[in-house]
Amino acid sequence: MISLPVLILLGIAAYRATQLGVHDSILDPSRERLAAWHANNLDSKPRSFLMQLIGCVYCLGFWMSGATLGAYLLATGTWGNVHWLAHGIEWFAVAGVQALLNRRDDTFSFSGEAR
């Protein structure tokens, strides 16, 4: 199992990756291309799912948490040290930290600032 400081650090990293995917202007062109692609076939369930995923900080955050945790476990060589179920619990824990940070972010009022 990962330690509490590592869990918090991974949660912060997943939060930042989620903000990049959902809000940051550097990815606006990619999101606009995906929106245009989706507009070509509005009845497509996979396209609708993808658009919903990249527009929701909690949805994308869950998957970014898993990717962040997976990258950490592979980079440190600790993937096989514990049962796979423990990694699932770690995934939920990292996603929980990420969601708490996003929830905190939602409570701030950004006066005139583009989000």
C-alpha positions in Angstrom: 0.0 0.0 0.0 1.1 3.5 -0.6 1.7 5.9 2.2 -0.6 8.8 3.1 1.9 11.5 1.9 2.2 9.7 -1.5 -1.5 9.3 -1.7 -2.0 13.1 -1.2 0.7 13.9 -3.7 -0.9 11.6 -6.3 -4.3 13.2 -5.6 -2.8 16.6 -6.2 -1.2 15.5 -9.4 -4.5 13.9 -10.6 -6.3 17.1 -9.7 -3.9 19.1 -11.8 -4.2 16.7 -14.8 -8.0 16.9 -14.5 -7.9 20.7 -14.6 -5.7 20.5 -17.7 -8.1 18.2 -19.4 -11.3 20.0 -18.6 -10.5 23.7 -18.1 -7.0 24.9 -19.3 -7.0 26.9 -22.4 -3.9 25.1 -23.8 -6.3 22.2 -24.7 -9.1 24.4 -26.1 -8.3 23.6 -29.7 -8.4 19.8 -29.0 -11.7 20.2 -27.1 -13.1 22.3 -30.0 -12.1 19.6 -32.6 -13.7 16.9 -30.5 -16.9 19.0 -30.2 -17.0 19.5 -34.0 -16.4 15.7 -34.4 -19.3 15.0 -32.1 -21.5 17.5 -33.9 -21.1 15.4 -37.1 -23.0 12.6 -35.4 -25.0 13.6 -32.4 -26.6 10.2 -32.1 -23.3 8.4 -31.5 -23.2 7.1 -27.9 -19.4 6.8 -27.8 -19.0 10.4 -29.0 -21.5 11.6 -26.5 -19.8 9.7 -23.8 -16.4 11.2 -24.7 -17.9 14.7 -24.7 -19.5 14.1 -21.3 -16.2 12.7 -20.0 -14.0 15.7 -21.0 -16.6 18.2 -19.6 -16.9 16.7 -16.1 -14.1 17.2 -13.6 -15.4 14.3 -11.5 -15.7 11.9 -14.4 -12.4 12.7 -16.0 -10.8 13.0 -12.6 -11.6 9.4 -11.7 -9.8 8.2 -14.8 -6.9 10.7 -14.4 -6.5 9.4 -10.8 -6.2 5.8 -12.2 -3.7 6.9 -14.8 -1.7 8.9 -12.2 -1.7 5.9 -9.8 -0.8 3.5 -12.6 2.1 5.7 -13.8 3.4 6.0 -10.2 3.2 2.2 -9.6 4.9 1.4 -12.8 7.6 4.0 -12.4 8.4 2.9 -8.9 8.2 -0.8 -9.7 5.6 -1.4 -7.0 2.8 -2.7 -9.2 3.2 -6.4 -8.3 4.0 -5.9 -4.6 0.4 -6.1 -3.4 -2.9 -7.7 -4.4 -4.7 -6.0 -7.3 -7.6 -5.2 -5.0 -5.4 -3.0 -2.9 -4.5 -1.0 -6.0 -8.2 -0.6 -6.7 -8.7 0.8 -3.2 -5.7 3.1 -3.8 -7.3 4.3 -7.0 -10.5 5.2 -5.1 -8.4 7.0 -2.5 -6.5 9.0 -5.0 -9.7 9.9 -6.8 -11.2 10.9 -3.5 -8.4 13.4 -2.8 -8.7 14.7 -6.4 -12.5 15.1 -6.0 -12.1 16.9 -2.7 -9.7 19.4 -4.3 -12.2 19.9 -7.2 -15.0 20.3 -4.8 -13.0 23.0 -2.9 -12.3 24.6 -6.3 -16.0 24.7 -7.0 -16.7 26.7 -3.8 -14.6 29.6 -4.9 -16.1 32.5 -6.7 -14.0 33.5 -9.7 -15.1 37.1 -10.3 -14.9 37.7 -14.0 -12.2 35.1 -14.5 -12.7 32.6 -17.3 -12.9 29.0 -16.1 
